[in-house]
Amino acid sequence: MDLHGHLLYIDITQICGIGCAFCMYADKHKSGMSMELSSLARENLAALINAAAVKRISISGEGEPLNNAKVFHEILGLSDGGKQFEFITSGFFPHDKMAAFYDTTQQLVAERGDHCNIRLSADSHHIEKVKWRAHGFSLDYQRRQGLDGLSFSFRSIDTDRDFTRGYLLEELQRWGLEAAIEPRNALEDVLVVGDARFGIDYKNLVHPAADTPAGYLDLHGYIGAIEAKINKRFTLGSLNPPPAANGMDLTIKPNGDVYLYGIEHQRLGNIHFDRIRWEHLASHVRETPLVRALYSQPLADLLARVDKPDLLRSILAKANNPYWLVKEMANHDGLLEQLVPA
């Protein structure tokens, strides 16, 4: 089982004051923790980040990662160079503080020959909560300052794409930037500003409330859209276009706990206490029947094996996203075992 092109997600904080109604981690935002880096954590993260098989390191949180920007910049400092980072944020800082954040990030990635994409939330759930909006400011600041180590993209969990499209076009116009939207597929648009192009990704909202407007894909439709986008069947793990092999998809929580993304009922260690290396994780994937099945067999085919269709339908409707599905199924005795081929 070949594994290459890994994704590393590092959640650096649980702290958030934005208050989006949909958030799965809202109970942690006031009393939660932020990541700090022990000596062993630095050693583990450096080994994970600098492995040749890693394609991207994504920094986010169970809260707003700008609340722990110091540790994000410490993580950038662990790179040996030539790495692709991503920072997912609402961009809620006042513009002068946001500019300082961009300047520091640019300096760190430029020193090492790295690159960082800043991925800004651009949906109604976030926009209505954020006083200082970073979208137009960020593209204008990049244009004026020549931040060649940074790029920008946008993400949305709106059922109605027209909100995200309309907001971005109006916001950029306020900054003197004429833009257009180029639809691409069920999960992507492209924002075109002159010769520059900025991706817009659309995601399904996990656990939509009963009064959530219609428009989300159901889980099978969402899987189908991902398959059409990458031109291969959907499994868990880091999906790479064919003929490339898929990789591992690792997530590290603010307390240092380590999980394979989407299989978060199985804790694999902690960066503060254990030695964490990709080769050990690969052995776990290959040798654990459930994980091997989820990484090697199309998820839709595995779900077809479940002999409790009514229960499964209720779980699929609740999870609404394949990366939350296993966590929901783990709450029902014997259900995950049905995914493992005999």
C-alpha positions in Angstrom: 0.0 0.0 0.0 1.8 3.1 -1.3 1.3 6.3 0.8 2.7 9.6 -0.5 1.6 13.2 -0.6 0.6 13.6 3.0 -1.5 16.4 4.6 -0.6 17.7 8.1 -3.3 19.6 9.9 -2.2 21.4 13.1 -5.0 22.9 15.2 -3.3 25.5 17.3 -6.1 26.9 19.5 -9.6 26.4 20.8 -10.0 30.1 21.6 -12.5 32.0 19.5 -14.8 35.0 20.1 -16.5 35.2 16.8 -19.5 33.1 17.8 -20.7 31.3 14.7 -24.0 29.5 15.5 -23.0 26.3 13.5 -19.6 25.8 15.2 -18.9 22.2 16.4 -16.4 23.5 19.0 -18.4 26.4 20.6 -18.3 24.7 24.0 -14.5 25.0 24.1 -14.1 28.6 23.0 -14.2 30.4 26.3 -12.3 27.9 28.5 -10.3 26.0 25.9 -6.6 25.9 25.4 -4.0 27.0 22.9 -1.1 25.0 21.7 2.4 25.6 23.2 5.5 23.8 21.8 7.5 21.7 24.2 11.0 20.5 23.1 9.6 17.1 22.1 6.7 18.8 20.2 9.2 20.9 18.2 11.2 17.8 17.4 8.1 15.8 16.3 6.7 18.7 14.3 10.0 19.4 12.5 10.2 15.7 11.5 6.6 15.6 10.2 6.9 19.0 8.4 10.2 18.3 6.7 9.5 14.8 5.4 9.7 14.6 1.6 6.3 12.9 1.4 4.4 15.9 2.8 2.6 18.0 0.3 1.0 20.7 2.6 0.9 21.8 6.2 -2.4 23.4 7.2 -2.7 25.5 10.3 -6.2 26.0 11.7 -7.9 25.4 15.0 -10.9 24.3 16.9 -11.1 28.1 17.3 -9.6 31.1 15.5 -5.9 30.5 14.8 -5.1 34.2 14.8 -5.5 33.9 18.6 -2.3 31.9 18.7 -0.4 33.5 15.8 2.9 33.3 17.8 2.8 29.5 17.7 2.0 29.6 14.0 5.1 31.6 13.4 7.1 29.2 15.6 5.8 26.3 13.4 6.9 28.2 10.2 10.4 28.4 11.8 10.6 24.6 12.0 10.7 24.3 8.3 13.9 23.4 6.5 12.6 25.0 3.3 10.6 24.3 0.2 7.3 23.6 2.0 3.7 24.6 1.3 1.8 26.0 4.3 -1.8 27.1 4.6 -3.4 29.2 7.3 -7.2 29.1 7.6 -8.8 32.1 9.3 -11.6 34.6 9.5 -9.1 37.4 9.3 -10.8 39.3 12.1 -7.8 41.4 13.2 -7.9 45.2 12.6 -6.2 46.0 9.3 -3.0 47.3 10.8 -2.6 44.2 12.9 -3.5 42.0 10.0 -0.8 43.7 7.9 1.8 43.1 10.7 0.7 39.4 10.7 1.2 39.2 6.9 4.6 41.0 7.1 5.9 38.5 9.7 4.6 35.5 7.8 6.1 36.8 4.5 9.5 37.3 6.2 9.5 33.8 7.7 8.5 32.0 4.5 10.9 34.1 2.4 13.8 33.2 4.6 13.3 29.5 4.0 12.0 29.4 0.5 8.5 28.3 1.7 5.1 29.5 0.6 1.9 30.1 2.6 -1.6 30.4 1.3 -4.0 32.4 3.6 -7.4 30.9 3.3 -10.1 33.4 4.4 -13.6 32.4 5.4 -16.1 34.2 3.1 -19.6 32.9 4.1 -22.5 34.5 5.9 -21.8 32.6 9.1 -18.5 34.4 9.5 -19.0 37.7 7.7 -21.9 38.9 9.8 -19.7 38.3 13.0 -16.5 40.0 11.8 -16.1 43.8 12.2 -12.7 44.1 10.4 -13.1 42.2 7.1 -9.8 41.1 5.6 -10.9 40.0 2.1 -10.5 43.2 0.0 -7.8 44.6 2.3 -5.7 41.4 1.9 -5.7 41.3 -1.9 -5.0 45.1 -2.0 -2.2 44.8 0.5 -0.6 41.9 -1.4 -0.8 43.9 -4.6 0.8 47.0 -3.0 3.4 45.2 -0.9 4.5 42.4 -3.3 4.1 39.6 -0.8 5.5 36.9 -3.1 5.7 34.3 -0.4 1.9 34.5 0.3 -1.2 33.7 -1.7 -4.8 34.0 -0.9 -7.9 31.9 -1.3 -11.4 31.7 0.1 -13.7 29.2 1.7 -17.5 29.1 2.2 -20.0 26.8 3.9 -23.1 28.7 2.6 -25.9 26.8 0.9 -26.3 29.7 -1.5 -23.2 30.5 -3.5 -24.7 33.9 -4.4 -23.9 35.3 -1.0 -20.2 34.4 -1.2 -19.9 35.5 -4.8 -21.8 38.8 -4.2 -19.9 39.6 -1.0 -16.5 39.1 -2.6 -17.3 41.1 -5.7 -18.7 44.0 -3.6 -15.9 43.9 -1.0 -13.2 44.0 -3.7 -14.9 46.9 -5.5 -14.7 48.9 -2.2 -10.9 48.5 -2.5 -10.8 49.5 -6.1 -10.5 46.0 -7.4 -12.7 44.9 -10.3 -13.3 41.2 -10.1 -15.4 38.5 -11.7 -16.5 35.0 -10.7 -15.6 32.0 -12.9 -17.7 28.9 -11.9 -15.6 25.7 -12.0 -17.5 22.7 -10.5 -19.9 21.8 -7.7 -17.2 22.6 -5.0 -15.2 25.4 -6.6 -15.3 28.8 -8.1 -12.4 31.1 -9.2 -12.3 34.8 -8.3 -10.6 36.6 -11.2 -8.9 40.0 -10.5 -7.0 41.2 -13.5 -4.4 38.6 -14.3 -4.7 37.1 -10.8 -6.9 34.1 -9.9 -8.0 33.2 -6.4 -9.7 29.9 -5.5 -13.1 29.7 -3.7 -13.8 26.3 -2.0 -17.3 25.3 -0.9 -17.8 22.9 2.0 -20.8 21.1 3.5 -21.8 22.4 6.9 -21.5 19.6 9.5 -24.6 19.0 11.7 -26.9 21.5 9.9 -29.7 22.7 12.2 -33.3 21.9 11.3 -33.9 25.4 10.1 -30.8 25.5 7.9 -31.8 26.6 4.3 -31.8 23.9 1.7 -29.0 23.7 -0.8 -26.3 21.4 0.7 -25.4 18.3 -1.1 -26.4 15.1 0.7 -23.4 13.1 1.8 -23.4 10.8 -1.3 -23.8 13.8 -3.5 -20.9 15.5 -1.7 -18.7 12.4 -2.2 -19.7 12.3 -5.9 -18.6 16.0 -6.3 -15.3 15.3 -4.7 -14.8 12.3 -7.0 -15.6 14.4 -10.0 -13.2 17.0 -8.9 -10.2 14.7 -8.4 -11.1 12.1 -11.0 -10.9 9.1 -8.7 -13.1 7.2 -6.1 -13.3 8.8 -2.6 -11.4 7.2 0.3 -10.3 8.8 3.5 -6.7 10.0 3.5 -5.0 12.7 1.5 -6.5 12.6 -2.0 -4.1 13.1 -4.9 -5.0 13.2 -8.6 -4.4 10.0 -10.5 -2.0 8.3 -11.2 -0.4 9.5 -7.9 -0.9 7.4 -4.8 -2.9 8.9 -1.9 -1.2 9.9 1.3 -2.0 10.1 5.0 -4.1 12.9 6.5 -2.9 13.7 10.0 -4.4 16.1 12.5 -2.8 17.4 15.7 -5.1 18.9 18.3 -4.2 21.9 20.5 -3.3 19.6 23.4 -0.9 17.7 21.1 -3.1 14.6 20.6 -2.5 13.0 17.2 -5.2 11.4 15.0 -5.7 10.4 11.4 -8.2 13.0 10.0 -11.6 11.6 9.8 -10.8 8.6 12.1 -10.7 10.6 15.3 -12.0 7.9 17.6 -8.5 6.4 17.5 -5.9 8.5 19.3 -2.4 7.6 18.0 -0.2 9.5 20.4 0.7 13.0 21.6 3.5 15.2 20.3 4.5 16.2 23.8 5.1 12.7 25.1 5.5 10.3 22.2 7.8 10.0 19.2 5.6 10.6 16.1 6.9 9.8 12.7 5.3 9.2 9.3 6.7 5.7 9.0 5.1 4.6 12.3 1.7 6.1 11.1 2.0 4.3 7.8 2.4 1.0 9.6 -0.7 1.7 11.6 -2.7 2.4 8.3 -1.5 -0.8 6.7 -1.9 -3.1 9.8 -5.2 -1.8 11.2 -8.1 -3.5 9.3 -10.6 -0.6 9.7 -8.1 2.1 8.8 -6.7 0.1 5.8 -10.3 -0.3 4.5 -11.1 3.4 4.9 -7.8 4.3 3.1 -8.0 1.8 0.3 -11.7 1.1 -0.4 -14.1 3.7 -1.9 -16.2 5.0 1.0 -19.5 4.6 -0.9 -18.8 0.9 -1.4 -18.0 0.4 2.2 -21.2 2.1 3.3 -23.2 -0.2 1.0 -22.1 -3.1 3.2 -23.9 -1.7 6.3 -27.0 -3.8 7.1 -28.8 -1.2 9.1 -29.9 1.2 6.4 -32.3 3.3 8.5 -29.7 3.9 11.2 -27.1 4.7 8.5 -29.4 7.2 6.8 -29.9 9.1 10.0 -26.2 9.2 10.6 -25.4 10.4 7.1 -28.0 13.2 7.4 -26.5 14.3 10.7 -22.8 14.1 9.7 -23.3 15.6 6.2 -19.6 15.4 5.6 -17.5 12.3 5.0 -14.7 13.4 7.4 -17.2 13.4 10.3 -18.9 10.2 9.4 -16.6 7.7 11.2 -16.9 9.7 14.4 -20.7 9.5 14.3 -20.7 5.8 13.4 -18.3 5.0 16.3 -21.1 5.9 18.7 -23.1 2.8 17.6 -21.7 -0.6 18.7 -20.7 -2.9 15.8 -21.4 -0.4 13.0 -17.8 0.4 12.1 -16.9 -3.3 12.0 -19.3 -3.7 9.1 -17.0 -1.5 7.0 -14.2 -4.0 7.2 -14.2 -6.5 4.3 -14.2 -10.1 5.4 
